[in-house]
Amino acid sequence: MSKSRRKIDSRQSSIFDLLQRLSEPEPTTEGQLKVVDRLRGTIRSAIKNCPLSRHQIAGEMSHLAGQTITKEMIDSWTRESDEINGRPGRHIPAEYLPALCVVTESIEPLRVLGEKAGAFVFRGPEAMRAEIQRYDEKIKELQAEKKKRMIFLKEMER
C-alpha cells in the first residue's frame, strides 16, 4: 500500500477561522449538529482521491478493523439515492472511521465530526506542534510568575 503523501487541502479553514466561528454565539437550533451530509461528502472525496479501488479500500479496511467490510457497504455509506428513493440512508459505523481514514490517508471525515463537537483533529506532527506550543505557553506563564516573585523578593529585601 505505497502511496505518495497528499498536499494540504487549501479549501480547509484555518484553526483561527474555526475558533472565531466557535466563539461567536450561535443560537441553538434543531439539527444544528447534523453532519451526515458533510460526512458523506468527505468520505466520498477521500475515496475519490485515494489511488485504491473501492474493493481494495474495503479489503484494507477489513484487515485493519478485523471485520469484513465490503465494497457494497462502502457504496451504501456514500450514496444519496437511498433517501431519495424512500429507503433509510446508511451511515458508516463510527468504529470503521479510523480504518477508512488510514486507508484513504484522509482525516477529513474525523475533522468534520470534531469540528461540530468543538474539537480539533490533527495528524501526528501537527499534534506534536500543538503540544509543544502548550509547553511554550506554560513556560511563559511560569516565567511571568517567577518574575513577579523576584520583584516581590527585591521589595522584601529593601
N, C-alpha and C positions, 0 to 999 in steps of 0.2 A: 504494500500500500504506500508506495512512494509518490509523493505529490509535492509540487512547489508551494511555497508559502504564499498566502493571498495578501494583497495590498489592503491597507486600512480603507474602509468604506468612507468616502468623503461626504456622503449624504448623512452619515451618523452625526447626531447632535453631540456637542461637547458636554463635558460634565458641568461646566459653568452654566450652559444653557439649561440643562436639566435641573440643576439646583435652583436656578432662577424661577423656572416653572413651578417647582415643588414649593418654593417659598411664597408664591402668590396664593392667597386664599381661594380655594375652589369650592363653589357651592356643591353640597352633597346631592348627587342626582342618582336616580336608579340606573343601574347598568354602567356606571362610570368606570368600573374595573373590568368590564367585559373585554377580553383580549383575544377572543377566539379568531376573529378575522385577521388581526395583525399577526398573531402567532402562526396561523395557517399560511399567510403570505411570506413570513420569514422562513418557515420550513420549506415552502415551495422554492424560494430563492436559494436557500442553502443547498437544496438538492440540485437545482439547475446549475449552480456554479461549481458543483462537485464533479470532478472528471469521471467518477464511477457511475455505472448504470444503477438504476433502482434495484435491480436484482443483486448487484454487488453491495450496494448500501445495506440492503436487507440482510445479506449474509454476514457482513462485518458487524452490524448491529446485533444480530443473533449471537454471534461469538462473544461480543462484549457484554451483552445483557444476560447471557446464559439462558435465554428463552428464544423460541422460534419466532422470528419476525419475517413476514413475507412481503413481497413486492405489493401484493394486493392490500395488505394492511397499510403500507405507506401511501398507496393510492387513495385509500379511504380517508386518511388523515389530511390529505391535501386537496381533495376535490370539493367543490361547492355544489355540485349537481344534486347531491342527496337532499339538501334543504329545499332546493328549487323544485324537486320532484315530490316533495311532501314526506320524504323519509327523514328520520332523525340523523343529523350530522354526526360524524365520528370525529373524535379528538385523539391526539396522541396521548397515551398514558404518561404521566409525569416521570415514571421510573425509566422510560425509554429516551427521554430528552438528553441526558448526558451522553448516551451512546450515539444518538443522532449527531450531536454537536462534535464529538470526537471524530466520527467517520467523515462528516462533511467539512470538518475544520472551520465551522462557523458557530460562534457563540451568540449570534443574534437572537435565536429563539429564547435563550435564557435571559438576554438583556431585556427583551420585551416584557417578560414576566417580572424581572427585578425592578424595572422602571415603574411599573404600576404599583409595586409594593414599596417604592421609595428607596430601593437598594440599587447598588451598582455591581455589575458583573465585569470582572477584569480577567484577562489572561495572566499567566504566571508572572512574567516580567512587569506588567502594569500593576499587579497586586503588590509585588515587592517594592516598586517605586512608591506606591501609596503608603505602605508600611514604613519605609524609610522616611517619608515626609512626616508621618505621625511622630516618629522618633525625633526628627529635627525640631518639630514644634514643641515637643515635650522638653527637649534640651534648652530651647529658648526660654520657655516658661520657667524652668529651674534656674537658669542663669539670671533671669529677672528677679526671682525670689532671693537668690544669693546676693545680688547687688543691693536689694533692699536691706538685707541683714548686715551687709558690710557697711552701708551708710549708717544704720542704726548703731552698729558697734562703734563706729567712729564718734558718733554723738555721745555714746555712753562713756567713752574714754576721755572726753574733754573735761 
